[in-house]
Amino acid sequence: MIVIGLTGGIGSGKSTVAGMLVGRGAVLIDADEVAREVVEPGRAAYAKVVERFGDDVVAPDGCLDRPAIAAIVFDDPRALADLNAIVHPEVRAEIATRLASQSGGDHVVVLDIPLLVEGGGPDRFGLTGVLVVDAPVDLVLERLVNRRQMDRSDAEARITNQAGRHERVARADFVIMNAGTLDELEEKVTDAWAWIERLRTEGVGGAGSGAGSS
């Protein structure tokens, strides 16, 4: 088994790339999906979040109101740090459990972590390599405003609050520049998959070595 860390800024097309990799046989572990699951009612993190932020972050159906929480932490670094201190350990533990369930096989596991670079620190998951999906900022802004119908100022703020493009690329072993059509992206993912297959057959890894780009 090899584990590829997949990351990219908002609007980069990372989720589309993840789907294309799954189509080529990869097993996907989505950190955002895990983060949603660990704060479901009945989970330990749920009670801690409600205790910290109050009943106003509970939606009518009893689940956490994610937009309400996002509004609280977006401009409050201390609140964000408190939320991360509750959720991140649970996410890491669940990801470790899922990775362990895949061990022993000849798998390519793609670990989709949007904030892989922002998280910093040591590699907790034994990544064989890091794949970064990148796109020019003006194109990302266009996608967020025109495709996701986001307010332009909100889109700009979200881009600003993430790691810079140079920071992500510096962490990468392989970079996909997603600035064209879906067909062009498929070709770039094919190149990335060939790189992944080389890692699997040759046993070559090491995040941040700058192995290639497409």
MIGU-434209 format. One record per residue (C-alpha): residue number from 1; residue in three letters; x, y, z. Coordinates in pm, 1 decimal. Example, Ala and Ser with C-alpha at 12.3 -4.5 7.8 and 13.67 -1.06 7.14 Angstrom:
SITE	1	ALA	1230.0	-450.0	780.0
SITE	2	SER	1367.0	-106.0	714.0
! end
This chain:
SITE	1	MET	0.0	0.0	0.0
SITE	2	ILE	113.5	351.3	-74.8
SITE	3	VAL	-52.7	667.5	53.9
SITE	4	ILE	-69.9	979.2	-160.7
SITE	5	GLY	-157.1	1307.3	6.2
SITE	6	LEU	-382.9	1512.9	-220.4
SITE	7	THR	-429.8	1883.6	-157.9
SITE	8	GLY	-508.0	2210.0	-332.0
SITE	9	GLY	-664.3	2545.3	-266.7
SITE	10	ILE	-1035.0	2619.8	-283.8
SITE	11	GLY	-1154.3	2620.3	-644.9
SITE	12	SER	-846.9	2437.4	-770.9
SITE	13	GLY	-1042.4	2131.8	-886.0
SITE	14	LYS	-897.4	1900.2	-621.6
SITE	15	SER	-1223.9	1711.1	-572.7
SITE	16	THR	-1252.9	1652.8	-946.8
SITE	17	VAL	-899.5	1514.3	-950.5
SITE	18	ALA	-983.9	1291.0	-654.3
SITE	19	GLY	-1275.0	1143.9	-848.5
SITE	20	MET	-1054.5	1082.0	-1151.1
SITE	21	LEU	-799.6	901.3	-934.6
SITE	22	VAL	-1072.5	683.8	-785.7
SITE	23	GLY	-1176.9	602.7	-1140.5
SITE	24	ARG	-825.8	470.2	-1197.8
SITE	25	GLY	-844.0	241.1	-895.6
SITE	26	ALA	-742.4	450.2	-597.7
SITE	27	VAL	-909.0	418.2	-257.8
SITE	28	LEU	-1014.0	763.9	-136.6
SITE	29	ILE	-1012.2	884.6	222.3
SITE	30	ASP	-1165.0	1232.8	234.0
SITE	31	ALA	-1058.2	1430.9	541.1
SITE	32	ASP	-1352.7	1669.8	503.4
SITE	33	GLU	-1593.1	1377.6	505.1
SITE	34	VAL	-1422.3	1235.9	812.3
SITE	35	ALA	-1443.0	1576.9	981.8
SITE	36	ARG	-1819.4	1582.2	925.1
SITE	37	GLU	-1859.8	1231.2	1062.5
SITE	38	VAL	-1663.5	1283.6	1384.8
SITE	39	VAL	-1895.8	1566.8	1492.1
SITE	40	GLU	-2218.9	1378.9	1430.2
SITE	41	PRO	-2460.3	1358.7	1727.4
SITE	42	GLY	-2346.3	1096.2	1972.9
SITE	43	ARG	-1978.0	1135.3	1891.2
SITE	44	ALA	-1743.7	1273.9	2155.0
SITE	45	ALA	-1642.4	1574.6	1946.7
SITE	46	TYR	-2006.6	1677.6	1903.3
SITE	47	ALA	-2058.8	1727.9	2275.6
SITE	48	LYS	-1730.7	1917.4	2307.0
SITE	49	VAL	-1819.0	2154.1	2022.8
SITE	50	VAL	-2161.3	2228.3	2172.5
SITE	51	GLU	-2005.0	2282.0	2514.8
SITE	52	ARG	-1753.8	2528.5	2367.6
SITE	53	PHE	-1979.9	2721.0	2127.3
SITE	54	GLY	-2326.6	2683.7	2278.3
SITE	55	ASP	-2665.0	2559.1	2163.1
SITE	56	ASP	-2678.6	2820.7	1885.8
SITE	57	VAL	-2452.6	2598.0	1675.0
SITE	58	VAL	-2705.1	2312.2	1685.3
SITE	59	ALA	-2940.0	2295.7	1386.3
SITE	60	PRO	-3310.6	2206.1	1422.3
SITE	61	ASP	-3236.5	1846.5	1322.0
SITE	62	GLY	-2989.5	1811.0	1610.9
SITE	63	CYS	-2678.3	1812.8	1393.9
SITE	64	LEU	-2417.4	2084.9	1411.9
SITE	65	ASP	-2493.9	2395.3	1207.7
SITE	66	ARG	-2171.3	2411.1	1006.9
SITE	67	PRO	-2236.4	2755.2	852.6
SITE	68	ALA	-2304.9	2896.3	1200.5
SITE	69	ILE	-1977.1	2754.1	1329.2
SITE	70	ALA	-1790.4	2880.9	1024.5
SITE	71	ALA	-1928.6	3229.5	1083.1
SITE	72	ILE	-1801.1	3222.3	1441.5
SITE	73	VAL	-1448.9	3101.4	1371.5
SITE	74	PHE	-1380.8	3274.3	1038.7
SITE	75	ASP	-1250.0	3597.8	1192.3
SITE	76	ASP	-1173.0	3467.3	1541.1
SITE	77	PRO	-834.7	3288.8	1559.1
SITE	78	ARG	-889.2	3179.0	1919.6
SITE	79	ALA	-1227.4	3025.0	1840.9
SITE	80	LEU	-1079.4	2851.5	1535.4
SITE	81	ALA	-793.3	2715.6	1745.6
SITE	82	ASP	-1042.7	2581.7	2000.1
SITE	83	LEU	-1248.0	2414.2	1725.5
SITE	84	ASN	-938.1	2258.5	1570.4
SITE	85	ALA	-820.2	2133.3	1909.5
SITE	86	ILE	-1150.2	1945.8	1944.1
SITE	87	VAL	-1193.4	1813.8	1591.1
SITE	88	HIS	-844.6	1752.2	1452.8
SITE	89	PRO	-737.7	1476.8	1698.7
SITE	90	GLU	-1060.9	1289.3	1624.1
SITE	91	VAL	-1006.9	1327.3	1250.0
SITE	92	ARG	-647.6	1204.4	1271.7
SITE	93	ALA	-754.0	902.8	1476.9
SITE	94	GLU	-1029.5	810.2	1231.1
SITE	95	ILE	-798.9	851.5	930.9
SITE	96	ALA	-540.8	629.3	1101.1
SITE	97	THR	-810.0	365.8	1156.7
SITE	98	ARG	-914.6	376.8	792.2
SITE	99	LEU	-555.7	356.3	672.2
SITE	100	ALA	-496.6	55.5	897.6
SITE	101	SER	-799.0	-115.4	743.6
SITE	102	GLN	-634.3	-87.7	400.5
SITE	103	SER	-291.7	-213.7	507.0
SITE	104	GLY	-167.8	-546.9	382.0
SITE	105	GLY	-298.3	-495.0	30.6
SITE	106	ASP	-153.4	-358.2	-290.2
SITE	107	HIS	-357.8	-38.7	-270.9
SITE	108	VAL	-311.4	318.2	-377.0
SITE	109	VAL	-479.4	522.0	-103.8
SITE	110	VAL	-544.6	886.8	-182.1
SITE	111	LEU	-574.8	1090.7	133.8
SITE	112	ASP	-758.6	1410.7	41.4
SITE	113	ILE	-655.0	1676.8	295.9
SITE	114	PRO	-753.1	2031.4	193.4
SITE	115	LEU	-537.6	2188.4	466.2
SITE	116	LEU	-239.5	1955.8	435.3
SITE	117	VAL	3.4	2247.0	403.4
SITE	118	GLU	-176.3	2473.9	650.9
SITE	119	GLY	-164.0	2196.2	910.6
SITE	120	GLY	216.0	2192.8	901.0
SITE	121	GLY	404.7	1971.2	1141.3
SITE	122	PRO	530.9	1619.6	1081.3
SITE	123	ASP	378.6	1373.2	838.0
SITE	124	ARG	136.8	1177.6	1058.1
SITE	125	PHE	18.0	934.0	793.6
SITE	126	GLY	330.1	794.3	626.6
SITE	127	LEU	269.1	966.3	295.0
SITE	128	THR	455.4	822.2	0.4
SITE	129	GLY	414.4	1146.0	-191.6
SITE	130	VAL	213.6	1467.2	-209.3
SITE	131	LEU	5.2	1560.1	-512.7
SITE	132	VAL	-96.6	1926.6	-536.8
SITE	133	VAL	-369.3	2060.0	-764.8
SITE	134	ASP	-299.3	2421.3	-853.4
SITE	135	ALA	-468.1	2694.9	-1056.9
SITE	136	PRO	-409.1	3067.0	-1115.4
SITE	137	VAL	-578.3	3288.9	-856.3
SITE	138	ASP	-781.6	3483.8	-1112.8
SITE	139	LEU	-919.2	3159.7	-1255.4
SITE	140	VAL	-1000.0	3025.8	-907.9
SITE	141	LEU	-1185.2	3346.7	-826.3
SITE	142	GLU	-1383.9	3317.3	-1149.3
SITE	143	ARG	-1480.5	2958.2	-1065.3
SITE	144	LEU	-1592.9	3048.9	-713.6
SITE	145	VAL	-1800.6	3347.0	-825.2
SITE	146	ASN	-1949.2	3207.3	-1146.8
SITE	147	ARG	-1979.2	2835.4	-1072.9
SITE	148	ARG	-2034.5	2828.5	-697.6
SITE	149	GLN	-2219.7	3159.8	-688.3
SITE	150	MET	-2003.1	3287.2	-403.4
SITE	151	ASP	-1985.4	3653.7	-315.8
SITE	152	ARG	-1662.2	3792.6	-460.7
SITE	153	SER	-1539.5	3940.2	-131.2
SITE	154	ASP	-1610.1	3612.1	48.7
SITE	155	ALA	-1425.9	3419.7	-222.0
SITE	156	GLU	-1127.0	3652.8	-198.5
SITE	157	ALA	-1120.8	3618.9	180.1
SITE	158	ARG	-1128.2	3238.6	161.6
SITE	159	ILE	-840.5	3236.5	-84.8
SITE	160	THR	-641.5	3474.4	135.5
SITE	161	ASN	-695.3	3261.9	447.6
SITE	162	GLN	-542.2	2954.8	285.2
SITE	163	ALA	-176.6	2877.5	231.9
SITE	164	GLY	-21.1	3055.9	-64.2
SITE	165	ARG	26.4	2871.4	-391.8
SITE	166	HIS	405.3	2873.0	-351.9
SITE	167	GLU	374.0	2704.5	-11.4
SITE	168	ARG	163.0	2422.6	-150.9
SITE	169	VAL	384.7	2372.9	-454.9
SITE	170	ALA	693.3	2367.5	-231.9
SITE	171	ARG	539.6	2074.7	-41.6
SITE	172	ALA	449.4	1886.2	-359.1
SITE	173	ASP	608.4	1582.5	-517.7
SITE	174	PHE	381.5	1621.5	-820.9
SITE	175	VAL	180.9	1925.3	-933.3
SITE	176	ILE	-125.6	1928.5	-1157.0
SITE	177	MET	-191.6	2270.4	-1308.2
SITE	178	ASN	-567.6	2278.6	-1363.6
SITE	179	ALA	-615.6	2577.6	-1589.8
SITE	180	GLY	-780.7	2418.0	-1891.7
SITE	181	THR	-1064.0	2188.1	-1996.7
SITE	182	LEU	-1180.2	1867.4	-1830.7
SITE	183	ASP	-1023.1	1667.2	-2112.9
SITE	184	GLU	-692.3	1841.0	-2048.0
SITE	185	LEU	-728.7	1768.3	-1676.9
SITE	186	GLU	-787.5	1398.7	-1755.3
SITE	187	GLU	-457.5	1392.6	-1943.0
SITE	188	LYS	-276.8	1552.8	-1649.4
SITE	189	VAL	-431.7	1302.9	-1407.4
SITE	190	THR	-312.5	1023.6	-1636.2
SITE	191	ASP	39.8	1163.2	-1598.9
SITE	192	ALA	-4.6	1182.1	-1221.9
SITE	193	TRP	-128.7	823.1	-1212.6
SITE	194	ALA	181.4	711.2	-1403.0
SITE	195	TRP	389.3	887.3	-1136.2
SITE	196	ILE	192.7	709.4	-863.0
SITE	197	GLU	245.4	373.9	-1033.4
SITE	198	ARG	619.2	442.6	-1044.4
SITE	199	LEU	614.5	510.6	-671.7
SITE	200	ARG	433.0	183.9	-613.9
SITE	201	THR	664.6	-27.3	-827.2
SITE	202	GLU	992.9	143.2	-743.4
SITE	203	GLY	923.1	221.7	-378.8
SITE	204	VAL	1029.3	584.5	-427.0
SITE	205	GLY	876.3	848.0	-202.1
SITE	206	GLY	945.4	1140.4	23.7
SITE	207	ALA	710.8	1434.6	41.0
SITE	208	GLY	847.2	1758.7	-89.3
SITE	209	SER	1100.7	1616.3	-332.0
SITE	210	GLY	947.7	1789.2	-634.3
SITE	211	ALA	920.7	1475.9	-846.5
SITE	212	GLY	717.5	1616.6	-1134.1
SITE	213	SER	434.1	1821.4	-1270.6
SITE	214	SER	171.9	1819.0	-1540.5
! end
